[in-house]
Amino acid sequence: MKNPRKDRDITSENPDRNPDPITGTPGAHPVGTGIGAAGAGAAGAAIGAVGGPAGAAVGAVIGAVAGGLVGKGVAEAVNPSEEESYWRENYKTRPYVEDDWTYEEYAPAYRYGWESCCTNPDKSFDEAEGDLQRDWEQRKGECKLSWDQARDATRDAWDRARQRQAAASSPSANTGTRPGQENRPMDRPD
């Protein structure tokens, strides 16, 4: 039996739903949920270990559930559809962009930046840069940019994603205004 929620054409109804690939439920963020669950599950197990093996098991489960929810919330702050649209509209305003280069040439670097930010929640760009540089050749696909050419775009997208995550996790995040809604280019000192 088909799931009517999953089979709907989400692009015409709401392109930002980010549906779960299995259930069709909106708001799926498996990477963020998994990272949060793993980190908090390990912490919960360590804390629960004070109560012996049973305490460690209970602590791991409670920590994983809580961490998964937190991780999902942080991941929801970075919507790939919104990021793609934002950078497509604003890339030409960035100081590192060459005049005759198209968005498509920079798109893999932007995507790499926001995705890597989400998968490295406890690292700054500077801390992750060595790994990012090393992995760029495998992640860039058909992109012709070298790491030196892609670095600034990757960092720009990383910084924007980190700002959106911070705004989403702040106490004032429940004001009804989504982070980055103003859709302005970020100004970062070079």
N, C-alpha and C positions, 0 to 999 in steps of 0.2 A: 504494500500500500504506500502510495506517495505521501510525503510530508508536505502539506500545502504551504507551510511557512518556508520550507527549504526551496521549493520549486518556483517561488515567485521571482519575478525579474526585479532584483533589488536596485538596479541602476536607475529605473524610472521612478521608483518609490522613495528611496533614500540611499544614496550611494555611500553614506557614512555608517551604515548599519554594522559593518564588519561581522557578517554572520558566521556562526560556528559551522564548519564544513560538514558536520554529521547531523546536527539537529536543526540547523537553520536559525537558531536563537541569536538575536543580536548581541553584539558586545563580546565576541570571542577574542581572547588574547592569550593563546596557549603559551607563548614564550614568556610573557610577563608573569603569568600564573605559575608556570613551572619554576621559574627562577625564584620567585617569592616563596613557593612551597618548599623547595629544596633548602634554601638558606634558613628559613624559619624552622623547618622540620629538624634540621641538624642542631640548631640552637635549643629547640624544645627538648630534644633527646638529651642534650648535655645537662640542661637544667633538671630535667626529670630523673636523671641518673642518681641524684641524691636519694631518691626513694627506691633505689634498686632497679632491677631489670624491668619490673612492671611500670615503675615511674618513668623510666626512659622511654618505653613504648608509648605510654599515654602522652608524655611530653612531646614526642615526635609527631604524633597524630594531631594534637592540638596546634602545635607550632606550624605544621604543614598546612592545615586548613587556614589558619590566620594569615600565614605568609602568602598563601596562594591568593587570598582575597586582596591583600595589600599589593602584591605583584600585578594582579589584574587591573587594579585601580591605576597604578603608575603607568602600565602599558596603554590603558585607554586614553591617557593624555596625549599620546602620539598616534594619530590616525594616519595611516599611509596615504589615504586618498587626499586628506587635507594637506599633508606635507608635499605630495606631488603637485597639487594645484598651487600651493604657496610658492614653491621654488620655480615652477614654470612661469608664474607671473612676475617673480621678483629677481630671478637670477641675473638679469642684465644690470641691476643696480649695484652688484657686488664688485669691489675693486679688483679682484683677481680675474674676472671674466674677460677673455679676449674678445675684441669687437666683432670678429667674424665667426665666432664659435656659437653653435646652436645650443639650446637647452638639452637636446638629446645627447650631446657630447658630455655634458656635466651631470645628467640625470643619475648614472650609476654611482657617482661620487656622493651626491646628496643622499640617495637611498642607503648607501653604505654607512653614511654618517648617522642617520636617524635610527637605522636598524642596530648598528653597533652600540649606540648609546643605550638602547633598550636592553641589549644582552650583556651590558657591562654596567649595571646600576651602581656599583660601588667604586667605580674608577672614574677619574677625570680623563679628558682627552689626552692630556700629556702622559698620564700613566699608561694608557692603552695604546698610544701611538706606535710603539715598536711592533706590537702584534698587528695593528691595523696595516702598517706599512708592509709587513711580511705577508699578510694574507691578501693584500690588494690584487696581486696578479691572478689569484684564483677567483676572486669575487667580482672582478670588473667585467667579466664576460667579453663582449666584443668592443668594449670601450677602448679607445686609443690613448687615453690619458695615462701618463706615467704617474707614479705616486707623487712626485714633486708637483705635477700639474693638478692632481686631484685633491691634494692635502687640504687646501684652504676651503674648498667646497665641502669636503667631508667634515672638517671641523665646524664650519658654519652650520651644517645640518645637525651635527652632534650638539652644538651649543643651543640651538633653538629647541631641540627635543628635550634637553636637560632643563631648560627654562620652563617648558610646558609641564614636565614631570613635577618640578618643584611647585609650580602654581597649583597643579591638581592635588598635591598632597598637603598644601598649606591649609590652615583652619579657615581661611577666607575663600577657599575654593568652592564653597557651596553657595555662591552668590547668584547663580544662574547665568553668569557670563563665562563662556568657555575660554580657556587660556589661548592667547594668540588670535582671538576673534577679530581684533582690529586689523590683522593681516598686514602689518607693516614690516618692512625689512629691518632686521636687527642691525644695530650699530655696534660693532666690536672693534676696539682699538687694535690696530695691526702691530 
